[in-house]
C-alpha cells in the first residue's frame, strides 16, 4: 500500500511539457436529481373537436444530463416523449415536452416516466372526457406584507372559483389548495403547506418567511386529490362526476429582508433504493451569494464550513444528525452512511456568523429499503 501511495504522489507531481505540475480534474461527486415532474393540464380534457396539448415539465439539478421520457397509457402502451431544455440557472435546468391528445385518446390514469443521468421518476395524471368537467381558477392571489423580515409571518391568500355559467364564476368551498414556493435562482416548486377553502372559496394561510422567492397556489382537481390520498371510493366518485379541473395561480414574488449573505446547498444521495443498512453516498456543494460592487451577483463555493447530515425515518418526524463534514476548497462535501430504514435525508448548514452569512437547508432526498 505504501508503494502505491508513493507512485500516486509521483504521478500527481509529474511536470507537463512546460514544466508546470499537472492538474488533475476533480472527480464529480454530485449526481443528477430529478427535482419535479409536472403535467399541465391535469386532468387532460378530451372529447372536443380539437386536440388538447399537454405540457410535461421536468426540473433537474446536478450535472447537466439529457432528459428522456415515455408516456404510458392505461393499457401500458408507450409513446416516446422528446424533451428540450428551455431554462437554466446556476443550480437547476428546466426541460419541457408536449403531446397532443385527440378526442379518441383512452380515458383513465396515464403515467409519464422520465429519466436523467441514470435516475428515473414518474407521475400519474388523468385523461377525462370534458363533458361535465367544470373549469376552475385561482383569483386574487397575494402576499402580505412585502417586503417581509426573515422569520416573520407571511400571509398567503386567494380565491378558488369554479365556472357557474358561460361567463360567471362562483367560490368553491371545502377544497384543498397547496401552497408552492421556489427560491430565487431555483426552478422547481415545492409544497410548503395546504389550506382548505372557506364557504366563499377564499383561503388564507400564514407561513414563516425564510428567503426571497416565488409563491403560487395550486388546486389539484377532485380526481387527483382523491388519487393522491389513496381513497379509491372518492376517486371513483370524482371520475364519475367529472367535476372540477385543476388550477394554479400566477407566481407572486416575496422579498425577504435579512442580515448576512444568502447560502444554498446542492445535494444528491444514491443509491435511491436497496437493502437495509447498505451505504449511500451523500454529496453536494455549499454556495454563498456574493455581490461585488458594480457587478452582477454570483454564487461562489463556500469552503471550510461544517455541514450536518440529517435523517428523518418515514412517518416519524423525529429527525436526527447522522454525520458531519467540512466543505473543501471547492465547497464540496461527501459522506457515506448506512441506510437503516426508509426515510428522508437532508443536509443543513448552521451559520456561526449570521451577520456574515445565513443558514440554509438542502432539498430532502428520499431513500427506500427493501
C-alpha positions, 0 to 999 in steps of 0.5 A: 500500500505504501508503494502505491501511495508513493507512485500516486504522489509521483504521478500527481507531481509529474511536470507537463511539457512546460514544466508546470505540475499537472492538474488533475480534474476533480472527480464529480461527486454530485449526481443528477436529481430529478427535482419535479415532474409536472403535467399541465393540464391535469386532468387532460380534457378530451372529447372536443373537436380539437386536440388538447396539448399537454405540457410535461415539465421536468426540473433537474439539478446536478450535472447537466444530463439529457432528459428522456421520457415515455408516456404510458397509457392505461393499457401500458402502451408507450409513446416516446416523449422528446424533451428540450431544455428551455431554462437554466440557472446556476443550480437547476435546468428546466426541460419541457415536452408536449403531446397532443391528445385527440378526442379518441385518446383512452380515458383513465390514469396515464403515467409519464416516466422520465429519466436523467443521468441514470435516475428515473421518476414518474407521475400519474395524471388523468385523461377525462372526457370534458363533458361535465368537467367544470373549469376552475381558477385561482383569483386574487392571489397575494402576499402580505406584507412585502417586503417581509423580515426573515422569520416573520409571518407571511400571509398567503391568500386567494380565491378558488372559483369554479365556472357557474355559467358561460361567463360567471364564476362562483367560490368553491368551498371545502377544497384543498389548495397547496401552497408552492414556493421556489427560491430565487435562482431555483426552478422547481416548486415545492409544497410548503403547506395546504389550506382548505377553502372557506364557504366563499372559496377564499383561503388564507394561510400564514407561513414563516418567511425564510428567503426571497422567492416565488409563491403560487397556489395550486388546486389539484382537481377532485380526481387527483386529490382523491388519487393522491390520498389513496381513497379509491371510493372518492376517486371513483366518485370524482371520475364519475362526476367529472367535476372540477379541473385543476388550477394554479395561480400566477407566481407572486414574488416575496422579498425577504429582508435579512442580515448576512449573505444568502447560502444554498446547498446542492445535494444528491444521495444514491443509491435511491433504493436497496437493502437495509443498512447498505451505504449511500453516498451523500454529496453536494456543494455549499454556495454563498451569494456574493455581490461585488460592487458594480457587478452582477451577483454570483454564487461562489463555493463556500469552503471550510464550513461544517455541514450536518447530515440529517435523517428523518425515518418515514412517518416519524418526524423525529429527525436526527444528525447522522454525520458531519463534514467540512466543505473543501476548497471547492465547497464540496462535501461527501459522506457515506452512511448506512441506510437503516430504514426508509426515510428522508435525508437532508443536509443543513448548514448552521451559520456561526456568523449570521451577520456574515452569512445565513443558514440554509437547508438542502432539498430532502432526498428520499431513500427506500429499503427493501 
